[in-house]
């Protein structure tokens, strides 16, 4: 641990005023966009809000599971950058507040059709009635409280163990984090599965896919590593962590980002292929609505191109993963791809009227990107504020020296 004293760089982050102004501006854009979409219709406004809320929630989810995975694997390389995912998890309580508006989407609008079912005497109505014991407003709110309760409690426990280690350097805190991470990894899988069904999949309440939760996990991980890369680049550009974080750490983040987008693409194709092959009407309605007309280009061309093909080709060469500029550009593209993927899922609203699916919202709903900008600004503000509350480097972590000399 002798080299720790030679790290001559700021140990405490100070939120730059310009960055605060940018985050504030993004939040203002989001509020204005939400107001304008509300004028265009409550359903359109709720589309933007739910997309933005779920998109931003993915970042603390990533931060928590990334910390848990690295802890369980006794990973050392991530130690010098772990303050960033720790700060990401501080967004959970704020995310819980934003999801209160999602409750309004359930109670006060027709965004979630299952909340206000209409009996037309057809198969569609029968399926909604069959799912009513699960898809109802009371159960939805109760499950939401359970999800956020687990996420907040476990993430805070992990961060608390890290903060205690900053004080006394005792390895017992690493052991405590490991004991927390094991059950959390299981709970994470369960809560993410049901949360993705509740908030995203139930937009089309009669559609189902056994791969959907894994599909969302792939998107959350790819967007999470992209945001991690961008925050690290921002910190170094601001004069922090320039000697502790090197090209090898960026390389690891780049490998994870490359792997995540490839995993997402694999699940994306498998889900489509299996549903196409089985040709079950309740499953194919989702893809028919996107295969025909203007949504084809969004769902089957732009989404895989932006979310996988372009970043895959950019990150495949070794030098590009070690180059912050190339890694940052690829990360921005992945974040755009994550939005497009959620947008093409939630904006088309196929309903089975006489067995003929149609879409109630056209491609012009891209205007909801303005609301997303606000959510990203809110997340960045909360995360960067959280970074101020602890040293940027966990110097008393037993893996710190290994991470400082990480080389691949």
N, C-alpha and C positions, 0 to 999 in steps of 0.2 A: 504493500500500500504506500510505498515511499514516494511514488510519482504523483500522488494526490496533491501534495503541497506545491508542485511545479505548475499546476493548472492556473495560469494567470488570465482569468476572465471573470466577468461579473457572475456572482453566484445567486443574485436575486433579480428576478425579472421585474421590470417597470413597464407597465402598459403605456405605449407611446400615445400621445394626444391625437396624432394624425390617425392612428389605427382605431382609436375610440370614435373619432368622427366618421370614419369609413363605416364602422359597424353601425353607428347610429343612423347614417344615411341609408344603409341597406335595410334597416328595420323600418325606416320611414317609407321607403319604396314599397316594402311589403304591405304596410298598412294601407297605403294609397291604392295599391293593386287589389287588395282584398275588398276595399270599398267600391272600386270600379266594377269588379266582378260581381259584387253583391247587387249592384244596379242592373247588371246583365242577367241576374237570376240567382236565387238562393242556392240552387243545385250547383251552378257553376262556381259560386264562391266556396261552397263546401268541398268541391272537387279540389280546388287549389289549397284549401286549408288542410284537408286530410293528407294530400300528397306532401305538403311541406312539413306537417307535424310528424308523419311517419319517416320521411327522408331524414330530418334532423335527429329523430330518436335513434336512428341507426348508428350515429356517431358515439354516444355514450354506451350503447350496447356493444359496439366494437371495442371501445376502450376497456370495458369490464371483462369481456371474454378474452381479449388479448392478454391482459394482465394475468387472468386465471390460467390460460394455456401456458404462458411462459413460466409461471410459478410451478405448475404441475410438472413441466418438462425439465425443471431445474435449469432453465435457460439463463445464460449470462450476458449475451450480446446486447440485450435490450435495456440493460440497467441504466445506461447514461441517457436514454430517451424516455424512460418510463414515467417521468413527470407529466409528459404530454397526454398519454392515455389516462393517467390518473386525473388530470384536469378535465378531460372530456367527460368523465363520469359525473362531474358536478352539474352537468346539464339535466340529469334525471329529474330533480324536483321541478325545474322550470318546464321540462317536457310534460310533466304531470299536469301542470296548469294549462298548457296549450291543449291538452287532450280533453279538458273540460268543455271546450268548444266543440270537440268531436261528439260529446254527449248531446249537444244541441243538434248536430247533424242527424243524430238518431231520433231525438224526441221532436224536434221542431221543423224538420224538412223531410223531403222524400229521397234524400241521397242514398240512405240505406232502405231499400224497398221492403225488407223483411220487417222493419219496425212499424210499417203501416200496410199490412197485407190487405189485398182486395180479393174476394172470392169470385172469380169469373167462371167457376165450374170447369176449369181445364186442368191439364196436368201440371202446369206451372204453379197454379194456386195450391194444388194438392201437395207439391213438393215443399212449398213454403210452410204449409200447415204441418207437414211432417217434421220440419226442422225447428218449429216454434219452441219446443222445450229448451233448445239451446240458444237460438237466435231470438231473443226478446230483450227489451230495454233493461229490465232489472238485472238479469243475468249478465248482460254486457257491462253494466256499471260495476257490479261486484267483481267480475273477472279483471276489469281495469284496475281496481284498487289492489287486487292480489298481485298482478303483474308488477306494478310500480312499487308496491311494498317490498317485494322480493328484490327487485333490481336496486332500489335505493339502499336497503339494508345491507346487502352483500357487497355492493361497491364501496359503501362507506366503511365497512369493516376492513376491506382490503387496503383502502387508503389510510385508515387509522393505524393499521399495523406498520405501514411504511413510514408514517410520521413519527411513531414511537421509536422506530429504529434510527431515525435522524438524531434522536436525543441520546440514546445509550449504546447504539450499535450492536445490540444483543441479537444473536442469530435466532433466538427463540421467536422473534417477530416474523422471520422468514418461514419458520415452521408453522406459525399461526396462520399466515397467509395461505400456506399450502393446505391446511385443514379447512379453511374457508373455501378455497378454490374448488376442491373436489366435489362437495355437494352443489356448489353454485353452477358448475359446468352441467350437471344433470338438470338443475332447475332452469338454467338458461335455455337448454334445448326444449324443455316442455313449455315454458312461458313464451318463447319466441314462436313456437309452432302455433299455439292457440291465439297469440296476439296477431300474427300475420293472417290467420283465418278471420278474426274479428274485424280488424281494421281495413284490410285490403281485399281478401278473397270474398268476403260477404257483400262487397259492392255488387257482385253477381251471385245472389244467394242460391241459385239453383245449379251453379257450376261448381265442380270440385276437381281436385287433383291431389293425389297422394304425394306428389313431389313439391308442392307449393312452398312449404316451410323451408325445405332445403334450398329451393330457388331463391327465396328471400334472404336466407343466410348468406348465399354467395354474393348477392348484391350488397348486403350490409358490410361484409368483409372487404370487398373491393373498394367501396366508397370510403370505408374506414381507413384503410391503408393509404388511399389517395389523400385524405384529409391529414393524416399523420405526416406524410411526406411534405405537404404544403406548410403545415405549422412549423416543422423543423427547419425548412428553408427560410421561412419568415423570421424565425428566431436567430438564425445565423446571419441573415441579412441585417438584422437589427443589432448585431454585435454580441450575441450570446452563443455559447456552446460551440465556438469556432474551433477550439482545440480538442474538446472532448468528443464531439461527433465528427467522424471522418468519412471518407468515401466508402469504407467497408460497411458502416452502418447504413448508409444510403443504399448500398448494394443489397443488403438484407431486406430492407423495406421494398426495394424494387423487385426482388425475387418474390416476396409475398404478394405484391400487387399483381405481378405477372401471373402467379399461380391462382390468385383469387378471380381475376377476370376470366381465366381459362376454365376454372371450375364452374363459374357462372354460365359460361357459354356451353359447357358440357351438359349442365342440368337444363338450360334453356332448350337445347336441341332434343334431349331425351324426353322432356315433358311433351313437347310438340309431337315428336315421332310416335310415342306410345299412344297419345290421344288420337292422332290421325289413324294409326293402325287399328286400334280397337273400334273406332267409329261409333261410339256411344253418343246418342243425341245430347244428353245432359252435359257431356264434356266438350263435344265439338262446337256447340253454339258459340263458345268463347272465341274460338279461332275462325269460325266462319265470318263473324262480325269484323274480323281484322284482315281476313284474307281477301275479301271483296271490297272494292272501292278504294278511297283515298288512304284509309288506315293501313293498307298493305305496305306502302312505302315506309311508314313509320315503324310498324311492328316487325316486318321481316327484312327490311333493308337497313334503315338508319340505326335501329336499336342494336343489332349485332355488330354493325360496322363501327359504331362509336363506342359501344361498351366492351368490345373484344378485339376486333380485327386491327384497328388502328393502334390502340395501346399495346397489343401483343407484338406487332411488328416493331414498334418503337422501343420496347423494353427487352426484346430478345437479345440484341448485342450486349455483351458485358460492359463496354464503356458507357453505354447510355444509362444503365442502372446506377452507375457511379457518378454521373454528371447531374448535379442538382437542377440545371436548366431543363434538360431532357426529361428527367424524372418529374419535375414540376409540371411540365407541359402535358405529359402523359396522365398525370394525376388530375389535371383540370378536365381533360377529355373524358376520363373515367367518371368523374362527378357529373358531367353533362349526360353521359350515357345512363347513369343511374336514374337521373330525373326522367329522361325520355322513356326508360323502361317502366317506371311507375306511372307516368302520364298515359302511355299507350294502354296500360292496364285499367286505369280508373276512369278515363274520359269516355271511351266507347261504352255505351250502356245497352247491351243486347237484352231484349225482353222477348219471351216466346209467346207472341200473339199469333194464334192459329198456326203455331209451329214455324213461323218465319222470323228469324232474328233480324233486328235492325238496330241502328245506333241512334241515340238521342242527342249526342254531342259530337260536333264535327271537329276536324283538325284545328279549326280556329281557336279551340280552347287552349292553345299554346300560351295564351295570355296569362294563364295561371302561374307561369314562370316568375312573374313579379312577386307573387306571394311567397314563393320558394326563396327568393333573394332575401326577403325579410327574415325567414326562419334561419337561413345560413348566417346572417348578420347577428341574430340573437344568440345562436350557438357559439359563434366566435367570440362575442363579447363575454359570455359567461365563462368560456374556457380560458381566455386570456386573463380575465380577472382572477380565476382560480390559480393560474400559474404564479401570480404575485404572492400567494399566501404560503409558499414553501420554497426552499432552495431548489434551484433548477437541477442540481445534481445530487443524487442519493449517495453521498460519499461514504456513508457507513454501512451501505449494503454489502454483504459478503462477496457479491459478484461484481462489485464496482471495478476493481482492478482488472479483472478478466475482460470486462466490457470496454474499459479504457484502451486496452491493447488488442481489441478485436481485429482480426485480420483474416480475410478469405481471398 
